[in-house]
């Protein structure tokens, strides 16, 4: 049996297996012009977050908020995301931009803001509420 020291290994082999895998993954996807996000994160409050691996996303639906038909003060759009372990519902304005980010695999984190900021930037999505409902086991 023989052993190799780090000094005798080429630079790319001197990485730990994890670091090497990360570098190869980034190199592979950078060469093809896209990078896979590993996690969606929902900021429920300043000290509470919930994340889901991208492989858990089953589908999503963007539709008008049925509760907003009668009350124009309620958010007009609903974006429902079905993960394998929970359902996530976002209510807000201009959520089509978030759906575009999902389709482009470029959505990383979502947080709510106070309604007074809804019209500050009319070119950005605005999320008024995030509801996460775990799927019952069994």
N, CA and C atoms as an extended XYZ file, in Angstrom:
414
Properties=species:S:1:pos:R:3:atomname:S:1:resname:S:1:resid:I:1 pbc="F F F"
N         0.847       -1.176        0.000 N   UNK     1
C         0.000        0.000        0.000 CA  UNK     1
C         0.887        1.230        0.000 C   UNK     1
N         0.468        2.231       -0.757 N   UNK     2
C         1.239        3.451       -0.795 CA  UNK     2
C         0.313        4.618       -0.512 C   UNK     2
N         0.901        5.733       -0.139 N   UNK     3
C         0.089        6.922        0.102 CA  UNK     3
C         0.708        8.100       -0.637 C   UNK     3
N        -0.135        9.010       -1.011 N   UNK     4
C         0.314       10.217       -1.675 CA  UNK     4
C         0.092       11.396       -0.752 C   UNK     4
N         1.059       12.249       -0.684 N   UNK     5
C         0.868       13.460        0.108 CA  UNK     5
C         0.227       14.514       -0.794 C   UNK     5
N        -0.306       15.545       -0.173 N   UNK     6
C        -0.926       16.607       -0.958 CA  UNK     6
C         0.093       17.277       -1.882 C   UNK     6
N         1.362       17.272       -1.487 N   UNK     7
C         2.367       17.920       -2.313 CA  UNK     7
C         2.610       17.174       -3.615 C   UNK     7
N         2.357       15.905       -3.645 N   UNK     8
C         2.617       15.140       -4.861 CA  UNK     8
C         1.397       15.052       -5.768 C   UNK     8
N         0.242       15.539       -5.290 N   UNK     9
C        -0.963       15.471       -6.097 CA  UNK     9
C        -1.102       16.730       -6.950 C   UNK     9
N        -1.661       16.597       -8.114 N   UNK    10
C        -1.975       17.804       -8.877 CA  UNK    10
C        -2.942       18.666       -8.079 C   UNK    10
N        -2.962       19.962       -8.369 N   UNK    11
C        -3.773       20.909       -7.612 CA  UNK    11
C        -5.243       20.493       -7.557 C   UNK    11
N        -5.820       20.054       -8.677 N   UNK    12
C        -7.255       19.732       -8.674 CA  UNK    12
C        -7.559       18.499       -7.837 C   UNK    12
N        -6.605       17.638       -7.599 N   UNK    13
C        -6.848       16.441       -6.810 CA  UNK    13
C        -6.643       16.719       -5.318 C   UNK    13
N        -5.971       17.837       -4.999 N   UNK    14
C        -5.668       18.151       -3.603 CA  UNK    14
C        -6.900       18.650       -2.846 C   UNK    14
N        -8.004       18.923       -3.525 N   UNK    15
C        -9.226       19.327       -2.856 CA  UNK    15
C        -9.836       18.133       -2.129 C   UNK    15
N       -10.626       18.439       -1.123 N   UNK    16
C       -11.390       17.362       -0.515 CA  UNK    16
C       -12.424       16.897       -1.542 C   UNK    16
N       -12.971       15.750       -1.346 N   UNK    17
C       -13.948       15.222       -2.291 CA  UNK    17
C       -15.143       16.166       -2.422 C   UNK    17
N       -15.579       16.759       -1.298 N   UNK    18
C       -16.720       17.666       -1.330 CA  UNK    18
C       -16.400       18.925       -2.137 C   UNK    18
N       -15.240       19.525       -1.864 N   UNK    19
C       -14.847       20.728       -2.592 CA  UNK    19
C       -14.687       20.436       -4.078 C   UNK    19
N       -14.119       19.297       -4.396 N   UNK    20
C       -13.937       18.932       -5.790 CA  UNK    20
C       -15.291       18.772       -6.474 C   UNK    20
N       -16.224       18.129       -5.801 N   UNK    21
C       -17.557       17.948       -6.375 CA  UNK    21
C       -18.230       19.300       -6.597 C   UNK    21
N       -18.091       20.229       -5.634 N   UNK    22
C       -18.679       21.556       -5.786 CA  UNK    22
C       -18.059       22.287       -6.977 C   UNK    22
N       -16.753       22.214       -7.106 N   UNK    23
C       -16.086       22.908       -8.209 CA  UNK    23
C       -16.462       22.293       -9.555 C   UNK    23
N       -16.520       20.974       -9.617 N   UNK    24
C       -16.900       20.334      -10.867 CA  UNK    24
C       -18.337       20.656      -11.226 C   UNK    24
N       -19.235       20.684      -10.222 N   UNK    25
C       -20.634       21.013      -10.474 CA  UNK    25
C       -20.741       22.427      -11.033 C   UNK    25
N       -20.062       23.389      -10.369 N   UNK    26
C       -20.113       24.769      -10.827 CA  UNK    26
C       -19.513       24.885      -12.223 C   UNK    26
N       -18.378       24.247      -12.461 N   UNK    27
C       -17.733       24.316      -13.767 CA  UNK    27
C       -18.640       23.737      -14.839 C   UNK    27
N       -19.239       22.597      -14.570 N   UNK    28
C       -20.100       21.939      -15.542 CA  UNK    28
C       -21.265       22.852      -15.924 C   UNK    28
N       -21.936       23.432      -14.926 N   UNK    29
C       -23.105       24.238      -15.213 CA  UNK    29
C       -22.733       25.628      -15.711 C   UNK    29
N       -21.582       26.154      -15.297 N   UNK    30
C       -21.139       27.443      -15.815 CA  UNK    30
C       -20.810       27.319      -17.298 C   UNK    30
N       -20.287       26.196      -17.705 N   UNK    31
C       -19.960       25.989      -19.115 CA  UNK    31
C       -21.207       25.928      -19.978 C   UNK    31
N       -22.298       25.454      -19.430 N   UNK    32
C       -23.535       25.356      -20.194 CA  UNK    32
C       -24.427       26.569      -20.006 C   UNK    32
N       -23.955       27.570      -19.281 N   UNK    33
C       -24.671       28.830      -19.166 CA  UNK    33
C       -25.793       28.870      -18.151 C   UNK    33
N       -25.882       27.921      -17.251 N   UNK    34
C       -26.910       27.963      -16.225 CA  UNK    34
C       -26.360       27.366      -14.946 C   UNK    34
N       -26.949       27.770      -13.858 N   UNK    35
C       -26.526       27.285      -12.549 CA  UNK    35
C       -27.768       26.874      -11.778 C   UNK    35
N       -27.759       25.717      -11.212 N   UNK    36
C       -28.915       25.195      -10.495 CA  UNK    36
C       -28.926       25.738       -9.066 C   UNK    36
N       -30.078       26.247       -8.654 N   UNK    37
C       -30.257       26.643       -7.260 CA  UNK    37
C       -30.607       25.388       -6.475 C   UNK    37
N       -30.086       25.270       -5.279 N   UNK    38
C       -30.337       24.087       -4.480 CA  UNK    38
C       -31.512       24.251       -3.541 C   UNK    38
N       -31.932       25.489       -3.262 N   UNK    39
C       -32.922       25.676       -2.213 CA  UNK    39
C       -33.781       26.900       -2.479 C   UNK    39
N       -35.087       26.761       -2.158 N   UNK    40
C       -35.991       27.891       -2.081 CA  UNK    40
C       -36.106       28.216       -0.599 C   UNK    40
N       -36.028       29.477       -0.251 N   UNK    41
C       -36.134       29.847        1.157 CA  UNK    41
C       -37.241       30.882        1.317 C   UNK    41
N       -38.091       30.649        2.300 N   UNK    42
C       -39.182       31.558        2.597 CA  UNK    42
C       -38.915       32.180        3.958 C   UNK    42
N       -38.825       33.500        4.007 N   UNK    43
C       -38.580       34.233        5.246 CA  UNK    43
C       -39.938       34.576        5.847 C   UNK    43
N       -40.316       33.852        6.864 N   UNK    44
C       -41.628       34.036        7.489 CA  UNK    44
C       -41.635       35.193        8.474 C   UNK    44
N       -40.500       35.457        9.089 N   UNK    45
C       -40.316       36.596        9.983 CA  UNK    45
C       -38.805       36.836       10.076 C   UNK    45
N       -38.436       37.815       10.897 N   UNK    46
C       -37.006       38.115       11.031 CA  UNK    46
C       -36.193       36.924       11.540 C   UNK    46
N       -36.804       36.102       12.397 N   UNK    47
C       -36.059       34.996       12.982 CA  UNK    47
C       -36.624       33.622       12.627 C   UNK    47
N       -37.471       33.557       11.592 N   UNK    48
C       -38.028       32.260       11.185 CA  UNK    48
C       -37.992       32.134        9.666 C   UNK    48
N       -37.320       31.087        9.203 N   UNK    49
C       -37.216       30.799        7.777 CA  UNK    49
C       -37.526       29.338        7.535 C   UNK    49
N       -37.977       29.046        6.322 N   UNK    50
C       -38.237       27.658        5.943 CA  UNK    50
C       -37.691       27.467        4.539 C   UNK    50
N       -36.893       26.426        4.363 N   UNK    51
C       -36.288       26.172        3.063 CA  UNK    51
C       -36.687       24.820        2.513 C   UNK    51
N       -36.740       24.735        1.188 N   UNK    52
C       -37.061       23.496        0.495 CA  UNK    52
C       -36.028       23.283       -0.604 C   UNK    52
N       -35.571       22.072       -0.745 N   UNK    53
C       -34.671       21.734       -1.848 CA  UNK    53
C       -35.446       21.853       -3.153 C   UNK    53
N       -34.789       22.325       -4.197 N   UNK    54
C       -35.478       22.521       -5.477 CA  UNK    54
C       -36.057       21.219       -6.031 C   UNK    54
N       -35.454       20.093       -5.682 N   UNK    55
C       -35.971       18.819       -6.191 CA  UNK    55
C       -37.334       18.469       -5.586 C   UNK    55
N       -37.741       19.157       -4.501 N   UNK    56
C       -39.038       18.900       -3.882 CA  UNK    56
C       -40.187       19.618       -4.580 C   UNK    56
N       -39.877       20.600       -5.440 N   UNK    57
C       -40.939       21.340       -6.114 CA  UNK    57
C       -41.599       20.450       -7.162 C   UNK    57
N       -42.890       20.197       -6.988 N   UNK    58
C       -43.643       19.349       -7.904 CA  UNK    58
C       -44.279       20.195       -8.999 C   UNK    58
N       -44.992       21.244       -8.606 N   UNK    59
C       -45.561       22.171       -9.588 CA  UNK    59
C       -45.920       23.479       -8.898 C   UNK    59
N       -46.320       24.452       -9.708 N   UNK    60
C       -46.787       25.717       -9.165 CA  UNK    60
C       -47.906       26.244      -10.045 C   UNK    60
N       -48.766       27.073       -9.445 N   UNK    61
C       -49.905       27.638      -10.148 CA  UNK    61
C       -50.035       29.115       -9.789 C   UNK    61
N       -50.121       29.955      -10.808 N   UNK    62
C       -50.383       31.375      -10.612 CA  UNK    62
C       -51.811       31.631      -11.070 C   UNK    62
N       -52.610       32.214      -10.176 N   UNK    63
C       -54.009       32.460      -10.505 CA  UNK    63
C       -54.510       33.676       -9.739 C   UNK    63
N       -55.655       34.209      -10.138 N   UNK    64
C       -56.241       35.303       -9.359 CA  UNK    64
C       -56.606       34.813       -7.953 C   UNK    64
N       -56.463       35.679       -6.987 N   UNK    65
C       -56.839       35.355       -5.614 CA  UNK    65
C       -58.365       35.353       -5.530 C   UNK    65
N       -59.002       34.194       -5.291 N   UNK    66
C       -60.467       34.145       -5.268 CA  UNK    66
C       -61.079       34.993       -4.162 C   UNK    66
N       -60.349       35.244       -3.084 N   UNK    67
C       -60.861       36.054       -1.980 CA  UNK    67
C       -60.853       37.546       -2.302 C   UNK    67
N       -60.110       37.943       -3.341 N   UNK    68
C       -59.973       39.365       -3.664 CA  UNK    68
C       -61.084       39.866       -4.578 C   UNK    68
N       -61.966       38.978       -5.015 N   UNK    69
C       -63.053       39.403       -5.904 CA  UNK    69
C       -63.953       40.453       -5.241 C   UNK    69
N       -64.237       40.251       -3.971 N   UNK    70
C       -65.147       41.147       -3.259 CA  UNK    70
C       -64.432       42.325       -2.602 C   UNK    70
N       -63.184       42.138       -2.227 N   UNK    71
C       -62.451       43.168       -1.496 CA  UNK    71
C       -61.216       43.576       -2.295 C   UNK    71
N       -61.237       44.775       -2.843 N   UNK    72
C       -60.135       45.253       -3.692 CA  UNK    72
C       -58.874       45.589       -2.889 C   UNK    72
N       -58.961       45.586       -1.551 N   UNK    73
C       -57.785       45.849       -0.726 CA  UNK    73
C       -56.928       44.596       -0.534 C   UNK    73
N       -57.504       43.432       -0.824 N   UNK    74
C       -56.755       42.172       -0.687 CA  UNK    74
C       -55.843       41.970       -1.891 C   UNK    74
N       -54.752       41.226       -1.708 N   UNK    75
C       -53.841       40.968       -2.826 CA  UNK    75
C       -54.577       40.271       -3.976 C   UNK    75
N       -54.370       40.729       -5.217 N   UNK    76
C       -55.127       40.197       -6.341 CA  UNK    76
C       -54.609       38.872       -6.907 C   UNK    76
N       -53.391       38.456       -6.534 N   UNK    77
C       -52.829       37.240       -7.112 CA  UNK    77
C       -52.456       36.223       -6.052 C   UNK    77
N       -52.485       34.962       -6.485 N   UNK    78
C       -52.126       33.831       -5.618 CA  UNK    78
C       -51.153       32.945       -6.390 C   UNK    78
N       -50.009       32.673       -5.784 N   UNK    79
C       -49.026       31.754       -6.357 CA  UNK    79
C       -48.920       30.572       -5.400 C   UNK    79
N       -49.378       29.412       -5.859 N   UNK    80
C       -49.355       28.197       -5.036 CA  UNK    80
C       -48.222       27.300       -5.514 C   UNK    80
N       -47.377       26.890       -4.577 N   UNK    81
C       -46.261       26.002       -4.880 CA  UNK    81
C       -46.473       24.684       -4.149 C   UNK    81
N       -46.422       23.592       -4.880 N   UNK    82
C       -46.601       22.268       -4.278 CA  UNK    82
C       -45.236       21.607       -4.150 C   UNK    82
N       -44.775       21.480       -2.920 N   UNK    83
C       -43.545       20.753       -2.629 CA  UNK    83
C       -43.933       19.369       -2.134 C   UNK    83
N       -42.993       18.456       -2.134 N   UNK    84
C       -43.312       17.093       -1.711 CA  UNK    84
C       -43.646       16.997       -0.228 C   UNK    84
N       -43.203       17.966        0.578 N   UNK    85
C       -43.445       17.909        2.019 CA  UNK    85
C       -44.388       18.985        2.536 C   UNK    85
N       -44.723       19.980        1.695 N   UNK    86
C       -45.606       21.063        2.140 CA  UNK    86
C       -46.156       21.820        0.937 C   UNK    86
N       -47.273       22.496        1.168 N   UNK    87
C       -47.833       23.411        0.180 CA  UNK    87
C       -47.549       24.834        0.642 C   UNK    87
N       -47.108       25.676       -0.285 N   UNK    88
C       -46.792       27.066        0.031 CA  UNK    88
C       -47.696       27.951       -0.820 C   UNK    88
N       -48.355       28.905       -0.170 N   UNK    89
C       -49.221       29.844       -0.882 CA  UNK    89
C       -48.706       31.258       -0.627 C   UNK    89
N       -48.454       31.971       -1.721 N   UNK    90
C       -48.035       33.364       -1.665 CA  UNK    90
C       -49.179       34.214       -2.186 C   UNK    90
N       -49.517       35.269       -1.471 N   UNK    91
C       -50.503       36.242       -1.932 CA  UNK    91
C       -49.797       37.568       -2.132 C   UNK    91
N       -50.126       38.249       -3.228 N   UNK    92
C       -49.481       39.523       -3.464 CA  UNK    92
C       -49.818       40.140       -4.805 C   UNK    92
N       -48.956       41.052       -5.217 N   UNK    93
C       -49.099       41.789       -6.460 CA  UNK    93
C       -47.920       41.456       -7.366 C   UNK    93
N       -48.154       41.409       -8.644 N   UNK    94
C       -47.121       41.156       -9.672 CA  UNK    94
C       -46.374       39.849       -9.421 C   UNK    94
N       -47.092       38.817       -8.988 N   UNK    95
C       -46.464       37.526       -8.695 CA  UNK    95
C       -46.050       36.779       -9.963 C   UNK    95
N       -46.509       37.232      -11.104 N   UNK    96
C       -46.061       36.649      -12.363 CA  UNK    96
C       -44.554       36.762      -12.520 C   UNK    96
N       -43.969       37.808      -11.945 N   UNK    97
C       -42.508       37.964      -11.988 CA  UNK    97
C       -41.817       36.867      -11.178 C   UNK    97
N       -42.440       36.447      -10.063 N   UNK    98
C       -41.882       35.326       -9.292 CA  UNK    98
C       -42.024       34.018      -10.068 C   UNK    98
N       -43.164       33.849      -10.741 N   UNK    99
C       -43.359       32.647      -11.555 CA  UNK    99
C       -42.324       32.598      -12.675 C   UNK    99
N       -41.993       33.751      -13.252 N   UNK   100
C       -40.939       33.804      -14.273 CA  UNK   100
C       -39.604       33.373      -13.684 C   UNK   100
N       -39.317       33.824      -12.467 N   UNK   101
C       -38.061       33.436      -11.799 CA  UNK   101
C       -38.029       31.935      -11.530 C   UNK   101
N       -39.175       31.361      -11.158 N   UNK   102
C       -39.253       29.912      -10.964 CA  UNK   102
C       -38.944       29.180      -12.266 C   UNK   102
N       -39.542       29.645      -13.345 N   UNK   103
C       -39.349       29.009      -14.641 CA  UNK   103
C       -37.900       29.111      -15.097 C   UNK   103
N       -37.244       30.221      -14.756 N   UNK   104
C       -35.844       30.435      -15.127 CA  UNK   104
C       -34.878       29.789      -14.133 C   UNK   104
N       -35.407       29.166      -13.087 N   UNK   105
C       -34.601       28.570      -12.022 CA  UNK   105
C       -33.706       29.612      -11.355 C   UNK   105
N       -34.291       30.777      -11.095 N   UNK   106
C       -33.531       31.891      -10.552 CA  UNK   106
C       -34.174       32.484       -9.304 C   UNK   106
N       -35.009       31.705       -8.634 N   UNK   107
C       -35.643       32.183       -7.409 CA  UNK   107
C       -34.944       31.541       -6.219 C   UNK   107
N       -34.454       32.354       -5.296 N   UNK   108
C       -33.740       31.812       -4.153 CA  UNK   108
C       -34.475       32.057       -2.836 C   UNK   108
N       -34.963       33.285       -2.632 N   UNK   109
C       -35.596       33.610       -1.351 CA  UNK   109
C       -36.772       34.551       -1.563 C   UNK   109
N       -37.788       34.383       -0.709 N   UNK   110
C       -38.996       35.210       -0.767 CA  UNK   110
C       -39.300       35.674        0.653 C   UNK   110
N       -39.664       36.949        0.773 N   UNK   111
C       -40.065       37.491        2.074 CA  UNK   111
C       -41.244       38.426        1.895 C   UNK   111
N       -41.983       38.629        2.966 N   UNK   112
C       -43.104       39.556        2.930 CA  UNK   112
C       -42.638       40.941        3.340 C   UNK   112
N       -43.415       41.936        2.918 N   UNK   113
C       -43.191       43.315        3.336 CA  UNK   113
C       -44.522       43.915        3.734 C   UNK   113
N       -44.467       45.010        4.445 N   UNK   114
C       -45.681       45.728        4.828 CA  UNK   114
C       -46.368       46.255        3.567 C   UNK   114
N       -47.701       46.306        3.592 N   UNK   115
C       -48.466       46.739        2.424 CA  UNK   115
C       -48.103       48.151        1.977 C   UNK   115
N       -47.605       48.965        2.870 N   UNK   116
C       -47.266       50.343        2.482 CA  UNK   116
C       -46.148       50.402        1.441 C   UNK   116
N       -45.387       49.294        1.277 N   UNK   117
C       -44.316       49.249        0.282 CA  UNK   117
C       -44.769       48.645       -1.055 C   UNK   117
N       -46.044       48.310       -1.182 N   UNK   118
C       -46.535       47.606       -2.368 CA  UNK   118
C       -46.302       48.379       -3.661 C   UNK   118
N       -46.404       49.691       -3.623 N   UNK   119
C       -46.276       50.481       -4.846 CA  UNK   119
C       -44.947       51.225       -4.955 C   UNK   119
N       -43.980       50.924       -4.100 N   UNK   120
C       -42.689       51.607       -4.155 CA  UNK   120
C       -41.986       51.328       -5.478 C   UNK   120
N       -41.914       50.081       -5.879 N   UNK   121
C       -41.296       49.712       -7.150 CA  UNK   121
C       -42.282       48.854       -7.922 C   UNK   121
N       -42.929       49.428       -8.893 N   UNK   122
C       -43.981       48.732       -9.636 CA  UNK   122
C       -43.427       47.701      -10.623 C   UNK   122
N       -42.127       47.563      -10.681 N   UNK   123
C       -41.504       46.574      -11.572 CA  UNK   123
C       -41.018       45.355      -10.797 C   UNK   123
N       -41.356       45.299       -9.524 N   UNK   124
C       -40.932       44.180       -8.676 CA  UNK   124
C       -42.164       43.499       -8.085 C   UNK   124
N       -42.066       42.178       -7.858 N   UNK   125
C       -43.183       41.497       -7.198 CA  UNK   125
C       -43.285       41.956       -5.745 C   UNK   125
N       -44.480       41.889       -5.224 N   UNK   126
C       -44.708       42.243       -3.827 CA  UNK   126
C       -45.498       41.124       -3.174 C   UNK   126
N       -44.947       40.516       -2.136 N   UNK   127
C       -45.587       39.403       -1.431 CA  UNK   127
C       -46.152       39.919       -0.119 C   UNK   127
N       -47.470       39.783        0.025 N   UNK   128
C       -48.145       40.249        1.238 CA  UNK   128
C       -48.206       39.174        2.309 C   UNK   128
N       -48.317       37.906        1.882 N   UNK   129
C       -48.379       36.831        2.874 CA  UNK   129
C       -47.804       35.541        2.314 C   UNK   129
N       -47.254       34.759        3.216 N   UNK   130
C       -46.715       33.424        2.914 CA  UNK   130
C       -47.365       32.456        3.889 C   UNK   130
N       -48.013       31.423        3.348 N   UNK   131
C       -48.623       30.394        4.186 CA  UNK   131
C       -48.016       29.057        3.800 C   UNK   131
N       -47.479       28.350        4.785 N   UNK   132
C       -46.886       27.027        4.548 CA  UNK   132
C       -47.707       26.004        5.318 C   UNK   132
N       -48.229       25.019        4.576 N   UNK   133
C       -49.029       23.957        5.187 CA  UNK   133
C       -48.323       22.629        4.964 C   UNK   133
N       -47.772       22.033        6.044 N   UNK   134
C       -47.104       20.734        5.882 CA  UNK   134
C       -48.092       19.666        5.416 C   UNK   134
N       -47.600       18.748        4.619 N   UNK   135
C       -48.424       17.628        4.153 CA  UNK   135
C       -48.372       16.544        5.211 C   UNK   135
N       -49.542       16.076        5.611 N   UNK   136
C       -49.623       15.056        6.653 CA  UNK   136
C       -48.982       13.742        6.175 C   UNK   136
N       -48.223       13.131        7.047 N   UNK   137
C       -47.611       11.830        6.728 CA  UNK   137
C       -48.648       10.743        6.920 C   UNK   137
N       -48.540        9.751        6.053 N   UNK   138
C       -49.436        8.629        6.279 CA  UNK   138
C       -50.272        8.321        5.154 C   UNK   138
